[in-house]
């Protein structure tokens, strides 16, 4: 004996899922991006340990390309 099927009283929605993010979920990555971009644009402010001179050369070249 087949089971009866029930139809939905309301039509199915085709809209997207409503997800709300807190304000800091967008603000923190944006702040981190701006801080890293500032360090790349002015590497003299980054007081890192003395590293590979090739890396310093690469950062300086990237800075020159961005300022053109």
N, C-alpha and C positions, 0 to 999 in steps of 0.2 A: 504494500500500500504506500503510495508516494506521500511525502510530507508536504503540507501546504506551505507555500511561500508567502511571505508578508512583504508588502511594498512599504517604502519609507513614506511617512506622512509629509516630509519636507524634501524638496529636491536637493541633491548633493551639491555642495559648493565647489567651485573650481578655483577659488581664490588661493593666494599663497598663505603661508603660515605667518602669523603675526608674532614676530620676535622683537622684543625691545631690549636694547643694551643699556647698561648704566652709562652715565656721562664719562666716567673715567676709562671705560673700555675703548673709547676712541681718543680721549685726550692723552693718555699715557703713551701709546705708540707714536702719536703725532709729536709729542714733546721729545721722546727719545730720538725720533728721526731728525728733528730740528737740531738737537744737541750734537748728534753725530755729524750732521752736515756742517755745522759750525766748526767742528774740529777738523774736518777735511779741508774746509776753505781756509783755515788759519792753523796749520799744524804747529806753529811755534808756541801756541797756547797749550798744546798737549804735552804735559811733562811726563812722558813715558821713559822707561829705562832705555839706555842707549841700545839701539837695535841694529839691524842689518842696514848698511848704507844703500843697498839696492831698494829697500822698501821706502826709505826717505826720498830717494830719487823718483820713485814711482808716484809718491804722493805729491811731490813738487810738480811733476809733469802734469798730473791730473788737475792740480790747482791752476797751472798756466792755461790748460785747455778750457777750463770752466770760466776763466776771467776774460777770454777773448771775445 
